[in-house]
């Protein structure tokens, strides 16, 4: 958010929403959920606010993989009855 203010002179709505998602994700004790929420927020922000070009699309693919892995891991821990 500080870089947003330095770069543009104001705080954008997208920056505030991303900060809120990360702050709320930090409140959960499950690591997979935290990682999944952050990757999902980054994915949505990239798809909405950045043009789909080269490096940005590579990061979108990484976000999808991280999100899928977090979703799978969180569900697996619940089915096995264990806590990771």
Phi, psi and omega in degrees: 000325179296318179295326177297316179293317180296318184287314187251343182088003179208169179258125181274160179297319180299321179294318179295317180296318179296318178297319179297317180297315180295319180295317179291326178294329180292343181282343181273140181279349183273118184297321181297322180293317179301313181295317180296320180294317180295317179294320179295319178295318178296319179298312180297316180297317180295320181290328182274322192249345183245144177291141182283084180230153175014263187298321180297320178291326176296318179291326175299316178296320177296317178299319179296317179295315179296318179296316179296318179295318179294318179298314180297314182295319180295319178290323181293319180297323180290320181290323181286345181083358180264165174245130182262000000 
